[in-house]
Amino acid sequence: MEQIVSRREASDAVQDHGWRYLLGALHTSVPVGTLAQAITVAADAVTVCGDDADRHLRVDVRPDRAVFTLQSSSDAAVTSRDIGLARQISAAVERAGLVPEPVFGARAPRSVQVVEIAIDALNIAAIRPFWKAVLGYADEAGAAGPEDPLVDPLWQGPALWFQQMDRARPQRNRIHLDISVPHDEASRRIEAALAAQGRLVSASRAPAFWVLADAEGNEACVTTWQGRDS
């Protein structure tokens, strides 16, 4: 029976198979030599997923890689079925002589990641409809409330979420980026940001997230799944 799993369960179940858990989904990247090879790898993944492909699998195909995402579209969460599909896809990739690589290292510019845009607001319900309309975004599955996040229905743009403010803060930037990275990539990303004249604003909620800022005080958060399960 298909069941939603916890963040830790999802991460532990797929980590040794070349996948990472990020923001309610499983992600991996397969380096390839040509676009044709990427399409072949993607087709192999669809084949092993069978009838579950349309409901669970998304693929971004490029000349240098195929990027896979697994998530139950009806639950907007990782389920036990996604874990099984991740393992099957990894086995198919390895049979083709390729390697699923969530953390790219020297072979590519960065790890798999998910970027979200966060907007600080005093009245989330008042501004959410504007952003939904102007971006052409939609409600996430099972999350259509007046303060819930918004997602790109075509999965081309970053998700948008709203952070409740308790008071007006006109001297503080009101929009910031959240960069969700594999838990074993976070320290390297933070070190790179600090070396690039950034500063650490807060680590009080680490390892769930670290707040960083550029030289002019514009903020960004590096986030992981860790530290979020009760």
C-alpha positions in Angstrom: 0.0 0.0 0.0 1.4 3.4 -1.0 2.0 5.6 2.0 3.5 9.1 2.5 6.9 8.8 4.3 8.8 11.2 6.5 11.7 13.3 5.4 14.2 11.2 7.2 12.7 8.0 5.9 12.8 9.3 2.3 16.3 10.5 2.6 17.7 7.4 4.2 15.9 5.1 1.7 17.4 6.6 -1.4 20.7 8.2 -0.4 22.8 5.2 -1.3 21.1 4.9 -4.7 22.2 8.4 -5.9 19.1 10.4 -4.9 18.5 13.3 -2.5 15.4 14.4 -0.8 14.6 18.1 -1.4 11.3 19.9 -0.5 8.9 17.0 -0.7 10.5 15.2 -3.7 13.4 13.0 -4.6 15.9 14.3 -7.1 18.9 13.0 -9.0 20.9 13.9 -12.1 22.5 11.6 -14.7 25.4 13.0 -16.7 25.4 12.0 -20.4 27.3 12.8 -23.5 24.6 13.8 -25.9 21.0 14.8 -26.0 20.1 11.5 -27.7 21.6 9.6 -24.8 19.7 11.8 -22.3 16.5 11.0 -24.1 17.3 7.3 -24.1 18.0 7.4 -20.3 14.7 9.2 -19.8 12.8 6.6 -21.9 14.4 3.8 -19.8 13.2 5.5 -16.6 9.6 5.9 -18.0 9.7 2.2 -18.9 10.7 1.0 -15.5 8.1 3.2 -13.9 5.4 1.8 -16.1 1.9 3.0 -15.3 3.2 5.1 -12.4 5.4 7.3 -14.6 2.7 10.0 -15.3 1.7 10.3 -11.7 5.2 10.3 -10.1 8.0 11.1 -12.5 9.2 14.4 -14.1 12.3 14.5 -16.3 14.4 17.5 -17.5 16.4 16.4 -20.5 19.5 18.4 -21.6 22.5 17.6 -23.9 24.7 17.0 -20.8 22.3 15.4 -18.3 18.9 14.1 -17.5 17.5 15.4 -14.2 14.8 13.2 -12.5 12.3 14.2 -9.9 9.9 11.8 -8.1 6.9 12.8 -6.2 3.3 11.7 -5.9 1.4 14.4 -7.9 -1.8 13.7 -6.0 -0.2 14.0 -2.5 2.6 16.6 -3.4 4.8 14.4 -1.2 7.2 11.5 -1.3 5.5 8.1 -0.9 6.7 4.5 -0.5 6.1 4.1 -4.2 8.5 6.9 -5.1 11.2 5.2 -3.1 10.7 2.0 -5.0 10.7 3.9 -8.3 13.9 5.7 -7.4 15.7 2.4 -6.8 14.4 1.0 -10.1 15.5 4.0 -12.1 19.0 3.9 -10.5 19.3 0.3 -11.4 18.3 1.0 -15.0 20.8 3.9 -15.2 23.6 1.8 -13.9 22.7 -1.0 -16.4 23.2 1.6 -19.1 26.8 2.3 -17.8 25.8 5.6 -16.3 25.7 7.0 -12.7 23.0 8.9 -10.9 24.8 11.8 -9.2 22.9 14.1 -6.8 26.1 15.9 -5.7 28.1 16.7 -8.9 31.5 17.5 -7.4 34.1 18.3 -10.0 32.0 17.0 -13.0 29.4 19.7 -12.9 28.9 23.2 -11.4 26.6 22.3 -8.5 24.4 19.7 -6.8 20.7 19.1 -7.5 18.8 21.9 -5.8 15.4 23.6 -5.7 15.0 27.3 -5.6 12.0 29.0 -3.9 11.0 32.7 -3.7 9.9 33.8 -0.3 7.8 37.0 0.2 7.5 38.5 3.7 3.9 39.9 4.2 1.8 41.4 6.9 -1.4 40.2 5.2 -0.6 37.1 3.1 -4.2 36.5 2.0 -4.4 40.0 0.5 -1.3 39.6 -1.7 -1.4 35.9 -2.6 -4.1 36.4 -5.4 -1.9 39.0 -7.1 1.1 36.8 -7.3 -1.0 33.9 -8.4 -2.4 36.0 -11.3 0.7 37.8 -12.4 2.8 34.7 -12.5 0.1 32.4 -13.9 0.8 30.1 -11.0 -1.5 27.5 -9.3 -2.3 26.0 -6.0 -0.1 23.0 -4.9 -2.0 19.7 -4.7 -4.0 19.7 -1.4 -2.9 23.3 -0.5 -5.4 25.9 -1.7 -5.7 27.9 1.4 -5.3 31.8 1.5 -1.8 31.5 2.9 -0.5 28.4 1.1 2.4 28.4 -1.3 2.0 28.7 -5.1 3.6 26.6 -7.8 4.3 26.8 -11.5 1.8 24.4 -13.1 4.4 23.7 -15.9 7.3 23.2 -13.3 9.5 25.8 -15.1 9.7 28.5 -12.4 10.5 28.4 -8.7 7.7 27.9 -6.1 6.5 31.0 -4.3 5.8 31.0 -0.5 4.8 33.6 2.0 6.4 34.3 5.3 4.3 36.0 8.0 5.6 39.2 9.3 4.7 40.5 12.8 5.5 44.1 12.0 6.5 46.3 9.1 10.3 46.4 8.5 10.8 48.9 5.6 14.6 48.8 5.8 14.7 45.0 5.3 14.3 43.3 1.9 10.9 41.7 1.7 11.7 39.1 -1.0 14.5 36.5 -0.7 15.5 33.3 -2.2 15.5 29.9 -0.5 18.0 27.5 -2.0 17.2 23.9 -0.9 20.3 21.7 -1.3 21.2 18.1 -0.4 22.0 17.9 3.3 25.6 16.9 2.5 26.0 19.9 0.2 24.9 22.7 2.6 28.3 23.3 4.3 30.1 23.6 1.0 27.5 26.0 -0.4 27.6 28.2 2.7 31.4 28.3 2.7 31.4 29.4 -1.0 28.9 32.2 -0.2 31.0 33.4 2.7 34.1 33.4 0.6 32.3 35.5 -1.9 32.0 38.4 0.5 28.8 37.1 2.1 28.0 37.0 5.8 26.1 34.6 8.1 23.1 36.4 9.5 21.8 33.5 11.5 22.3 29.8 12.1 19.8 29.5 14.9 17.5 27.2 12.8 20.3 25.1 11.3 20.4 22.5 9.8 16.8 23.4 8.6 18.2 26.7 7.2 21.0 29.2 7.5 20.3 32.9 6.7 23.0 34.5 4.6 23.4 38.0 3.2 25.4 39.7 0.5 27.6 42.8 1.1 24.5 45.1 0.9 22.3 43.0 3.3 20.1 41.2 0.7 19.3 37.9 2.2 19.1 34.3 1.0 18.6 31.0 2.9 20.4 27.8 2.3 18.0 25.1 3.4 17.9 21.3 3.9 15.3 18.7 5.0 17.1 18.1 8.3 15.8 19.6 11.5 12.2 19.7 10.3 10.7 16.4 11.5 9.3 16.5 14.9 
